[in-house]
Amino acid sequence: MTDVAHKTFVVERELPASPRHAFRFWSDQALKRAWNDCHADWVTLEDSFDFRVGGIEAKRWRMPDGAELAFRADYFDIVAGERIIYGFEMSHGGKRISASLATIQLLPEAGQTRMRFTEQLAFLGTAEAMAARISGTETGFDRLLDILSRETASVH
């Protein structure tokens, strides 16, 4: 029997953009790829993106060791420039490793955006693997912040 670890965690980032502009980095496939794709040595096997309520985002990769990693999200609620709520699962080698409910809030704050990501995670693996998965989420948001910061710097 596989143990299930449950964790709710919140990641916040101050984004140097309006909520409307920050939202584009979630809703536009190319912009989302710019900060969310992080492994140049992985081969993309599937990449579908249907960003709308009822839409599905699905990605599947082959890693250098030959194993496959898959991500599938179902969008439940989207309010442009304000919030996104979706459920998603991840699998490794054809075996589900996690299922989550995620909420992204884009809150206006002093001419910028406070992005608040809340994830309720059910993880089917070791504590170390779960910590690595959460760290990967935070690293992706650091990349988003870097892209928006560079973009803002080039405008000024």
VENLINQUI-V103435 format. One record per backbone hydrogen bond with DSSP energy under -0.5 kcal/mol. NH is the residue of the N-H (numbers start at 1). CO is the residue of the C=O. If there is no record, write none. Layout:
NH_CO / NH_CO
This chain:
5_3 / 5_123 / 7_121 / 9_7 / 9_119 / 11_117 / 13_115 / 15_13 / 15_113 / 17_15 / 22_18 / 23_19 / 24_20 / 24_21 / 25_21 / 25_22 / 26_23 / 27_23 / 28_24 / 29_27 / 32_28 / 33_29 / 34_30 / 35_31 / 35_32 / 36_32 / 37_33 / 38_36 / 40_38 / 42_39 / 43_62 / 44_42 / 45_43 / 45_60 / 46_60 / 48_58 / 50_56 / 52_50 / 54_75 / 55_52 / 57_73 / 58_48 / 59_71 / 60_46 / 61_69 / 62_43 / 63_61 / 63_67 / 66_63 / 69_61 / 70_91 / 71_59 / 72_89 / 73_57 / 74_87 / 75_55 / 76_74 / 76_85 / 77_85 / 79_83 / 82_79 / 83_79 / 84_104 / 85_77 / 86_102 / 87_74 / 88_100 / 89_72 / 90_98 / 91_70 / 92_95 / 93_68 / 95_92 / 97_90 / 98_90 / 99_122 / 100_88 / 101_120 / 102_86 / 103_118 / 104_84 / 105_103 / 105_116 / 106_82 / 107_105 / 107_114 / 108_106 / 109_112 / 112_109 / 113_15 / 114_107 / 115_13 / 115_113 / 116_105 / 116_114 / 117_11 / 117_115 / 118_103 / 118_116 / 119_9 / 120_101 / 121_7 / 121_119 / 122_99 / 123_5 / 123_121 / 124_97 / 125_123 / 130_126 / 131_127 / 132_128 / 133_129 / 134_130 / 135_131 / 136_132 / 137_133 / 138_134 / 139_135 / 140_136 / 141_137 / 142_138 / 143_139 / 144_140 / 145_141 / 146_142 / 147_143 / 148_144 / 149_145 / 150_146 / 151_147 / 152_148 / 153_149 / 154_150 / 155_151 / 155_152 / 156_152
